[in-house]
Amino acid sequence: MQLSDIITPSRVVSSLEGTSKKRVLELTAEFIADESQMDSEDVYQGLIDRERLGSTGIGYGVAIPHCRLSCLNDDETRGYLIQLNQGIDFDAIDGQPVELLFVLLVPESTNQVHLNLLAQLADCFSNDQFRHDLQMATDAGELYAIACQAFKTAAA
């Protein structure tokens, strides 16, 4: 499974407003629930439980909140790209505010796929130009196009 397989235009948000990690994760869970018919509380609880284990802020203004959810079928891995309207404290490893999130939701039974996708994300987000292009994007369509291009290149 590749990153380009799990993201769609409806799973991209531009300029999400939120002033704290908790609020951003709440808003993200609400967006995901609206897009997917999942329960927002289940999504939020999964994400916040994972954050309690350690921040998913990987540095350079990026966080990759992720969790396993029992409500997802084995073939139902989902990715969401979210650009924040301002940088927020996410307890990132470099102490920098987070402006970009890629939320990864995987079925509870999935292990290797989860790890492979996280590795692909870390590789993509280690690219300075990719991060810059996402930060400069002005709408969800532009974010989606930038992400798809990078994800397809990474898969090649």
C-alpha positions in Angstrom: 0.0 0.0 0.0 1.2 3.5 -0.9 0.4 6.9 0.4 -1.3 7.8 -2.8 -3.8 5.0 -2.2 -5.1 6.4 1.1 -5.6 10.1 0.4 -8.4 11.7 -1.6 -9.4 15.3 -2.3 -12.1 15.0 0.4 -9.5 14.1 2.9 -7.5 17.4 2.6 -8.1 20.5 4.7 -6.6 24.0 4.2 -6.3 26.5 7.0 -7.8 24.5 9.9 -8.2 26.9 12.8 -7.0 25.7 16.2 -4.9 27.2 19.0 -3.8 24.0 20.8 -2.9 20.4 20.0 -6.1 19.2 21.8 -8.3 21.6 19.8 -6.7 20.7 16.5 -7.2 17.0 17.2 -10.8 17.6 18.2 -11.5 19.6 15.0 -9.6 17.0 12.9 -11.7 14.2 14.5 -14.9 16.1 13.7 -13.8 16.6 10.1 -12.9 12.9 9.7 -16.3 11.9 11.2 -18.1 14.2 8.7 -16.1 12.8 5.8 -16.2 9.1 6.8 -19.2 8.5 9.0 -16.9 7.3 11.8 -17.6 8.4 15.3 -15.6 11.6 16.1 -15.1 10.6 19.7 -13.6 7.3 18.7 -11.2 9.0 16.3 -10.3 11.7 18.8 -9.8 9.2 21.6 -7.5 7.1 19.4 -5.4 10.1 18.4 -5.2 11.5 21.9 -4.3 8.1 23.4 -1.4 7.8 20.9 -0.3 11.4 21.7 -0.1 10.5 25.4 2.5 7.8 24.5 4.7 10.5 22.9 4.2 13.4 20.6 3.8 12.7 16.9 5.4 16.0 16.1 8.4 14.9 14.0 9.9 18.3 13.6 10.2 20.9 10.8 6.6 22.0 11.5 5.1 18.6 10.8 3.1 16.1 13.0 1.9 12.7 12.0 -0.9 11.8 14.4 -1.8 8.2 13.9 -3.8 5.4 15.5 -5.4 2.0 15.0 -9.2 1.9 15.1 -11.4 -1.2 15.5 -14.1 0.5 13.4 -12.0 0.3 10.2 -12.1 -2.8 8.0 -8.9 -4.5 7.1 -8.7 -2.7 3.7 -9.8 0.7 5.0 -6.6 2.6 5.8 -7.2 6.4 5.6 -4.9 9.4 5.3 -5.8 13.0 5.9 -3.6 16.0 5.1 -4.3 19.1 7.2 -2.7 22.5 6.9 -3.2 24.7 10.0 -3.9 28.4 9.7 -1.1 29.0 12.3 1.6 27.1 13.9 0.7 25.5 17.2 2.7 23.8 20.0 2.6 20.1 19.4 5.5 19.1 21.7 7.5 18.3 18.5 10.9 16.8 18.9 12.6 20.1 17.7 10.3 22.3 19.7 9.0 24.1 16.6 5.3 24.9 16.1 3.4 22.5 13.8 1.7 23.8 10.7 1.1 20.5 8.8 -0.4 17.3 9.9 -0.8 14.0 8.1 -3.3 11.9 10.1 -3.0 8.2 9.5 -5.9 5.9 10.6 -5.4 2.1 10.1 -7.4 -0.9 11.1 -6.6 -2.4 14.5 -5.4 -5.6 12.8 -2.9 -3.9 10.6 0.7 -3.7 11.7 3.3 -3.9 8.9 1.2 -1.7 6.6 1.0 0.9 9.4 4.7 0.9 9.8 5.4 1.1 6.1 3.1 4.1 5.6 4.7 5.9 8.6 8.1 5.3 7.0 6.9 6.7 3.7 5.5 9.7 5.4 8.7 10.4 7.3 10.6 10.1 4.0 8.3 12.5 2.2 8.2 15.1 5.0 12.0 15.0 5.3 12.1 16.9 2.0 12.4 20.6 2.6 10.8 21.6 -0.8 7.8 19.3 -0.2 7.2 20.9 3.3 7.7 24.4 1.9 5.3 23.8 -1.0 2.6 22.4 1.4 3.0 25.4 3.7 2.6 27.8 0.8 -0.4 26.1 -0.7 -3.5 28.4 -0.7 -6.3 25.8 -0.9 -7.1 22.1 -0.4 -6.9 21.4 -4.1 -3.3 22.7 -4.3 -2.4 20.7 -1.1 -3.8 17.5 -2.7 -1.9 18.0 -6.0 1.4 18.7 -4.2 0.9 15.6 -1.9 -0.1 13.3 -4.7 2.9 14.2 -6.8 5.3 13.7 -3.9 3.6 10.4 -2.8 3.7 9.0 -6.4 7.4 10.0 -6.7 8.2 8.4 -3.4 6.5 5.2 -4.5 8.4 4.9 -7.7 
